[in-house]
Amino acid sequence: MMETITQQLNEVFQKASLSYARKILTSIEDLEKLSEINQNTLEKRDDLTRRYHEEYESRVDAARQKLYNQAAQVKLDHPAPPGAPTTDDDAITWQAHQQVRLAHDADLRGTTADAQRQIEELLERAHQRNQTQGLTTDDFLHTGDRRSGRDRRIPKQSPD
């Protein structure tokens, strides 16, 4: 249930972000760059997921072996009697599966975060460019007003 709500919130946030981006990104180049970022992110996520499913067992085996090696290096003050198991196979297997799943989730989050950073940089550049264009127009109009001797701005209304 909690994952469904989280997924829904993420979808709503993504739609709102895309709507905001479309308002800020006015040039075709910016929209193409946004599309490219989104496409690259989807491809990376698909590739990560495909490789995760293909290599899952080998990743778990590698993690399990690493956990066994770590358990063998533990030196206890009171070692177990000879012949007693020093590791719990089920616990190590469960922990190996958990590590592999968490590593995959971290990879996916990293890909998403990288795409979000690229989009934020794109939006920032477009926002700065839009502000600069507005300043240029204001300066031009102000310069024209001084030459003609007229003020094109609307006079302030008196509060009476």
C-alpha positions as CSV (number, residue, x, y, z in Angstrom):
1,M,0.0,0.0,0.0
2,M,2.8,2.4,0.9
3,E,4.6,1.8,-2.4
4,T,1.5,2.7,-4.3
5,I,1.1,6.0,-2.6
6,T,4.7,6.8,-3.0
7,Q,4.5,5.9,-6.7
8,Q,1.4,8.1,-7.1
9,L,3.1,11.0,-5.4
10,N,6.2,10.6,-7.6
11,E,4.0,10.5,-10.8
12,V,2.1,13.7,-9.7
13,F,5.4,15.4,-8.9
14,Q,6.9,14.4,-12.3
15,K,3.8,15.7,-14.1
16,A,4.0,19.0,-12.2
17,S,7.7,19.3,-12.9
18,L,7.1,18.7,-16.6
19,S,4.4,21.3,-16.7
20,Y,6.7,23.8,-15.0
21,A,9.5,22.9,-17.4
22,R,7.3,23.5,-20.4
23,K,6.5,27.0,-19.2
24,I,10.2,27.8,-18.7
25,L,11.7,26.0,-21.7
26,T,10.5,28.1,-24.6
27,S,13.1,27.2,-27.3
28,I,13.0,24.1,-29.4
29,E,16.6,23.3,-28.4
30,D,15.7,23.3,-24.7
31,L,12.7,21.0,-25.3
32,E,14.9,18.7,-27.4
33,K,17.5,18.6,-24.6
34,L,14.7,17.8,-22.0
35,S,13.5,15.0,-24.2
36,E,17.0,13.7,-24.7
37,I,17.6,13.7,-20.9
38,N,14.3,11.9,-20.3
39,Q,15.1,9.3,-23.0
40,N,18.6,8.7,-21.7
41,T,17.3,8.2,-18.2
42,L,14.7,5.7,-19.4
43,E,17.3,3.8,-21.3
44,K,19.7,3.7,-18.3
45,R,16.9,2.6,-16.0
46,D,15.8,-0.1,-18.4
47,D,19.4,-1.3,-18.9
48,L,20.0,-1.4,-15.1
49,T,16.8,-3.4,-14.5
50,R,17.6,-5.8,-17.4
51,R,21.1,-6.4,-16.0
52,Y,19.8,-6.7,-12.5
53,H,17.4,-9.5,-13.5
54,E,20.0,-11.2,-15.7
55,E,22.8,-11.1,-13.1
56,Y,20.7,-11.4,-9.9
57,E,21.9,-14.9,-8.9
58,S,25.6,-14.2,-9.6
59,R,25.3,-10.9,-7.7
60,V,23.8,-12.8,-4.7
61,D,26.5,-15.4,-4.9
62,A,29.2,-12.8,-4.9
63,A,27.5,-11.0,-1.9
64,R,27.1,-14.3,-0.1
65,Q,30.7,-15.2,-0.6
66,K,31.8,-11.7,0.7
67,L,29.6,-12.1,3.8
68,Y,31.1,-15.6,4.4
69,N,34.6,-14.2,4.1
70,Q,33.7,-11.4,6.6
71,A,32.2,-13.9,9.0
72,A,35.3,-16.1,8.8
73,Q,37.5,-13.2,9.7
74,V,35.6,-12.4,12.9
75,K,37.7,-13.4,15.9
76,L,35.7,-14.0,19.0
77,D,37.2,-13.9,22.5
78,H,35.4,-17.2,23.2
79,P,35.4,-19.2,19.9
80,A,32.7,-21.8,19.3
81,P,33.6,-25.4,20.1
82,P,35.1,-27.4,17.2
83,G,32.4,-28.6,14.8
84,A,29.8,-26.0,15.8
85,P,28.5,-23.8,12.9
86,T,30.1,-20.4,13.0
87,T,27.7,-18.8,10.5
88,D,23.9,-19.0,9.9
89,D,23.5,-19.9,6.2
90,D,19.9,-18.6,6.0
91,A,20.8,-15.3,7.6
92,I,23.7,-14.8,5.3
93,T,21.7,-15.7,2.2
94,W,18.9,-13.3,3.3
95,Q,21.4,-10.6,3.9
96,A,23.0,-11.2,0.4
97,H,19.6,-10.9,-1.3
98,Q,18.9,-7.7,0.7
99,Q,22.3,-6.2,-0.3
100,V,21.7,-6.9,-4.0
101,R,18.2,-5.4,-3.9
102,L,19.4,-2.3,-2.0
103,A,22.3,-1.8,-4.4
104,H,19.9,-2.0,-7.4
105,D,17.5,0.5,-5.8
106,A,20.5,2.8,-5.1
107,D,21.6,2.6,-8.7
108,L,18.1,3.5,-9.9
109,R,17.9,6.4,-7.5
110,G,21.3,7.6,-8.7
111,T,20.1,7.6,-12.3
112,T,17.0,9.5,-11.4
113,A,18.9,12.0,-9.3
114,D,21.4,12.6,-12.1
115,A,18.6,13.3,-14.6
116,Q,16.9,15.6,-12.1
117,R,20.2,17.5,-11.7
118,Q,20.5,17.9,-15.5
119,I,17.0,19.1,-15.8
120,E,17.5,21.6,-13.0
121,E,20.6,23.0,-14.8
122,L,18.6,23.2,-18.0
123,L,15.8,25.1,-16.3
124,E,18.2,27.4,-14.6
125,R,19.9,28.3,-17.8
126,A,16.6,28.9,-19.6
127,H,15.3,30.9,-16.6
128,Q,18.4,33.1,-16.7
129,R,18.1,33.5,-20.4
130,N,14.4,34.5,-20.2
131,Q,15.2,37.1,-17.5
132,T,18.0,38.5,-19.6
133,Q,15.8,38.9,-22.6
134,G,13.2,40.7,-20.5
135,L,15.9,43.1,-19.2
136,T,17.0,43.9,-22.7
137,T,13.5,44.8,-23.8
138,D,13.0,47.0,-20.7
139,D,16.3,48.8,-21.3
140,F,15.4,49.3,-25.0
141,L,12.0,50.8,-24.1
142,H,13.5,53.0,-21.4
143,T,16.1,54.3,-23.9
144,G,13.4,55.1,-26.4
145,D,11.4,57.0,-23.8
146,R,14.4,59.3,-23.0
147,R,15.0,60.2,-26.6
148,S,11.4,61.1,-27.4
149,G,10.9,63.0,-24.2
150,R,7.8,60.9,-23.3
151,D,7.3,58.4,-20.7
152,R,5.6,55.2,-22.0
153,R,5.1,53.8,-18.6
154,I,1.6,54.1,-17.0
155,P,1.6,56.9,-14.4
156,K,0.8,55.8,-10.9
157,Q,-2.7,56.5,-9.7
158,S,-3.1,58.7,-6.7
159,P,-4.7,57.0,-3.7
160,D,-7.6,59.5,-3.5
